[in-house]
Amino acid sequence: MKKNSMTMIDNRTGKSYEYSILEATRGPSVVDVRSFFKDTGMFTYDPGFTSTAACDSEMTFIDGGKGELRYYGIEIEELATNHSYLDVCFLLSTGRFPTQEESINYDLEIRHRSFIHSGLKNLIESFPNSAHPMAILASAVSALSSFYFEHLELKSEEDYMEMKRRIIAKMPTLAAFSYRHSLGIPLICPDIERSFTENFLYMMRAYPGGKMHIGVDGEEKISSVEIEALDTIFTLHADHEQNASTTTVRGVASTGAHPYVAISAGISALWGRAHGGANESVIAQLEMIGDVKNVPAFIKRAKDPEDDFRLMGFGHRVYKNFDPRARVLKKLQDKLSDALELDSELIMIAREIEKIALSDPYFIERNLYPNIDFYSGTILYALGIPKSMFTVIFVIGRTVGWINQWVEFKKDESSKIARPRQRYLGK
């Protein structure tokens, strides 16, 4: 019997089977059951993959019990507080931070790659104005594969890096175009004089011709406070291990499909209300509550086992402690309270819900802490970004994680096409 192994016994027959235990650098070890079906003629059964590790990864680590999230070993609080989103993109793409010169060059390249082919503009403009920006965005990203089809034949490391830089750079442009088309207003092209996050806000807000609204103080209506807040949100969303959309991206990657098609599939998966669409649902629920005085009644409903009402933005599939991303946004929300004028009725409702839930034994005993969607929704609302764009913001931030997960899968020599099995219960 191997020292680092686990023995499974079939009590029906008395047969035993031995499987190797593979150690992790952080978190749980895994039992290598790749030969389980061959050995036993049975499948393992794990709906939702709650106890299944389907891949190796060096990028992101989560400890849900401790409320810990790290990119390449660095805690998310450190990254979101002391580094720009583009430097985090460089980290996720290379495993290290850029030098000062690399940071400048990376930023410049992303700025110049932000423009898109005029054919994609025509595609976006062919959608009805009533289309949700996420529907337009998923289609536009999929269409990128028709402009950069050579990416089915990536050979060198530079090929991979170019492919990653391109999709990171173009996603904010496609997102802003999707938004403006949904409003039926002219599209605004990128401005290479502006930084990544500022440029996205500019493309959303500028008037035709590229002019910005000037306030009474003579300054453009894109403040450093807004840029800081949105850049932080992008960083917090950059990657989150093997969640539903990332698993979708890896699953599509396993078929040999174009990387941008895999990203498009990830966007579609993220759109679900149980995943990235939750922050949009948070604001919709706050609007439904309507007034601070109504909060206790809705809290009572949330605690009633006979009522199917649930508070949006509380609890998490993985975190059984406070979501570390929510901790960062909570601090940011408090810091920016005056600058972002976080005193609207919806913000007051959110604060009252937070106050009650964080002190109520019902929520504490069930680990129902505010998650990232609760705080990101209220901050995006304060930035004047409409609900329909909340999940699109999530996409922009998550693109770097998806594309690097795609590359990690492609470079893994042990990877195979995704093919879960089933327990058949039919006739």
N, C-alpha and C positions, 0 to 999 in steps of 0.2 A: 504494500500500500504506500503510495506517494505521500510525503509529508504535506505538501501543498496541494491537497486534493479533497474532494467531497465524495462520500459513498452514498449512493441512493439504493434503497432496497425495495423491490416489488414484493409486497407482503402476500400477493396472490400466489406467487411462484417461489418466493424465497431467493430469487436471483438478485445479485448486487451488481451495481455499475459504478465505476469510478471516473470522476471528472476532475480535471485540473482546475485549481483556483489561481486566477491571474490577478496579481496585485496592481493597485492603482497608486499614483503618486499622491493623490488626495482623494478622500471619499471612499465609498465602499469598494471592496474587491469584487471580482465577478467570477462566476462559475462558467467554464467553457463547455457549453452543451451542444456544440455544433454537430457532434456525432450522435446525439441523443436518439433521433429517429432511426438512424441506421442500427444503433445498438439495441433499441427496445421495441421498435415498431410503433412508438407512440409520439405524439407531439406534446410540447409544453403548452400550457393554457394561461394566457396573460392578457385579457381584454384591456385595451388602453395602454398596454406596454408599461404598466406601473412598476414592474420589477425586472424589466428587460433592458439590457444594454446592447444596442444594435451596432455600435461602432466604437472605435478609438478616436480620441480627439485631444489636441494639445491647447485648444483655444480658450474655452470658457469652463469655469468650475462653479457649481452651485452647491451650497450646503443649506438645505431648506430648514433644518432644525435650528441652525445657528443664525439664519438670516444672512448668509454670506454669498457674495457674487464677485468673481474675479475674472479678468481677462489676462491671460498669460501670467497668472499668479499675482496680479496687481489688483487690489481691492477697488471696487467700483466707486467708492467715495473719493479715493485719491484721484482716479481718472476724471470723474465728473467735476471735481473741484479745481484741479490744478492743470488740466490739459485740454486742448481744443479737440473738437470732434475729429478734425482731419488728422491730428496727431494720433488719435485713437484708431482711426482707419488705417494709418500706417502701421501701428502696432499689430492690429489684427491681421494685416496682410503680410507682415514680415517676422513677427515675434519679438520685435524690439521697437523702441522709440526712435524717431529720426534724429539725425544731427541737425543743427541749426540750418545748415546749407540744404540738407535733404528736405527739411520741413518747408523751406521757402520754395524749392523747386517742385515739390509735390503739390503745394498749394497753387502755384502758377499753372502746372499741367492740368489740374482739375478745373481751373477757371477756363482754360482754352478748350478743354474737351466738353464743356457744358452745352455747346451748341448742338442742335439736332438737324438731321436731314430734312429738307423741305417736304419730302414725301411723307414724313411722319406728321408734319403739321397738317397736311391734307387729310391724313387718316383721322386725326383728332377732330378736325373740323367737320368730318362726315357724320359724327355721332349726333343724336338729338340733344338739344340743350338740356333736356330733362334727365340725361344720363348721370348717374352718380360718378364722381371723380374716380372712385376705385375701379369701376367698370372700365372707364376710359384708360386708366393707367395700366391695368393688367393687359389690355389689348395692345396698347402702344409698346409696352416692354416686350411682349411676345413678338411684335412686328420688328423689333430691333434685330432679331435673328435673320431677317431677310436682307438687312443692310450689312451685317457682319457675319455672314455664313461661314467664313473661313475658320471661325472659332471651334468648329467641329474637329479641327486638325491642329490643336495646340501642341507644340513640340518643345519649345525652350521656356526657361523660367521667365524671360522677358515677354513671351507671348501671354503667359498667364497674368503677369503684372499689368500689361497693357489692357487686357480684357477686363480686369478688375477695376482699373482706374477709369475706364470708359463708362462702365455702368454706374459707378459711384458718382461720376461727374454729371451724367445725363439725367439721373433720377429726379433731382429737384426741378429741372427744366420741364420734364414730362409731367411732373406733379403739378407745377404751377400752370402749365398749359391746360391740363385736364380741368383744373379749377376754373380758370377764366372761361374756357369753352362752356362749362356747365352754367355759367352766368350769362353767356351770349355776348361777351365783351372781347375786344381785340387781344391777341396774344402779345406778350412782351418778351423780347429776346434777352438772353443773359447780358450782363454788364461785367466785363472782365476786370474792371477797376474795383469790384466789390468782392468781399470774402464769400466763402461757401454759404454760410447761413444768412448773411445780409442779402446776398444775391437772390436767395429764395424768397425772402420777404419782399424784396424789390419787384421780382417778377409777378408776385401776387398782387401788389398794391399800386404799381405805377400806372399813370395815365397813358393813353396812346401817344407814341412819340417818345416814351421813356421818362417823362417828367414826373416828379414826385410832388406830393402835397407839402407845402412849406408852412410850418406853424408860426404863431405870433412871435416866437423867439428867433425866427429866421432859419431854423434848423429843419432838415428833412424829417418826415414822420417815420423814421426807423431809428429807434434809440439804441444805445449800447446795452441798455438794460434788457430790451427785447431780444437782441442778438444773443446775449449771455444766456437768457432763459431758454431759448429755443435750441441753442448749441448744446446745452446741458441735457435737454430732453433727447436730442439725437444720440448723444453718448450713452445715456441710460438704456436706450433701445437697441444699441449696436449689435448685441448678440445675447442669446439667452439659452445656450445649450440646445438640447434636442427637443424643442417644443414642437407643436403641431405643424407650423409653417416651415420650420427648418427641416423637420423630418420629411415633409412634402418635397422640399427642394432636393434633399439627398435621394429620395425615392425616384424622382424624375431623373436625377443625375445617373442613377443606376441603370437606366434604360439606354444611355448614350445620347440623350437628347441635347440640343443646344443649351449652353448655360443660361442664356437669357430667357429661354422657354421655361427652364426650371425656376428662375426668379419670378416669372409671370405666374407660375403655379403657386409659388409661395405667397404672392400678393393675394391671390384668390382665397387661399387658405386663411390668411390673416384677416380677411374681411369679416369672418364670422363673429357674431356677438360674443361667443364664448372665448374668443381669442383677442385679436387686435381691435375688434369693433366695440370692445367693452368701454373704452373711454368716451366714445360717442354716446353710449347708453347711459353713462354717469350723468352727463349734462341733461339728457332727455328726461331722466328720472328727477333731477333737481327741478327742472321746469314743471314737471307734473306735480311735485310737492307744493311748489308755488309760493309758500310763505313760511317763515321761521316758526310761526305758531303751529303749523301743521306737522312739524317734525316728530313730536312725541307720539302722535297717532300712527305715523308710518313706522317708527321704531317698534311700537307695540305690534303692528302687523308683521314685521320682520321676525319677531320672536314667537309668533303664534304658529304652532305646528300644523294647524288646520288651514292656514292662509298660505297660498303659493307665492306671495309677494316676497322678494328678496332685495336687500340693499345692493345696488351695483357699486363696484369698486372696493368691496371688502372680501378678504380671504384670497387664497391663492392655491393652485394645485400642488405646487412644490414647497413654497415657504410656509412653515408652521410657526414662524416667528414673524417679526416685522419685516416686510419686503425692504431690502437695503436700498433699492432704487427709490422707494417711497420716502425713506428717511432723508435722502438727498433732496428730493423735491419738497418735502415738508420744510426743511431749512431754507430752501430757495424761496418758497412761497412766503415764509415769514420775512426773509431778507428783502424781498421785492414788493412787499405789501403796499407801501406808500407809492413807490415808483410806478407800479402797474395798476394803481387804484383798485385794489382788491376789496372793494366795499359794496359791490352790487348785491342785490337781493339773493341771487343764486350763490354767490360766495358766502354770504351770511348763513344760508341754509346749509351749505356744505360744512362750514365750521361748526354749526350746531350739531349736525350728525356726527362729525368727528369727535366732538367733545363728549357726547353721550356714549358713543360706542367704545371709546377708549377707557371709559370708567365703569361700564356696565359688565357685571360678571358673565352675563349671557354671551357676549361677544369675546371677552377675554378667555373664558374657559374653552371656547371653540376655536381659538386662534383666528378670529375674524378681524384682523387688523386692516386698516386702509392699505390698498396696494397702489402700484404705480398709476393705474388707470384713474383712481380717485383724484390724485393730485395733478397728473398731467392734464386731465380734462379741465380742471378749474383754471390752471395756468394758461392753457391754450385759449380758453374762453376769455380770460383777461387780456390776452394778446390780440383779441379781435378776430381770431381765426374761427370760421364757422364749423359747426359739428361735422359737416360732410367731409371736412379735411382732416379731422383728428386721426383717422386710421391711415390716411395718406402720409401724415407727418411720421407716423410709426414706420411706414414703408421706407421713407427716406433714411431714417436712422438705421433700420435693420438690413438694408441692402448690403452693407459691408460684411455683416455676419453671414448672410445667405451665400454671397459669392465666395467667401473664404471657406465656408463649410462645403460648398460644391467642389472647390479645388482640393480640399483635404480628402474628400471622398475619392476624387479621380486619381489622386496620388497614392491611395492606399491599395497596395497590391493584393490584399486579402478581400477587397470589396467585391460584392456580387450583386446581381439584380435583386431588388427588394421583392420578396415573395413570401409573405406570411401564410400560414396554413389555417385550417378551420376545424371546428368540431361539427360534423354534419348531423343534423337532427331531422332531416326530411324523410320522405318515404323511399 
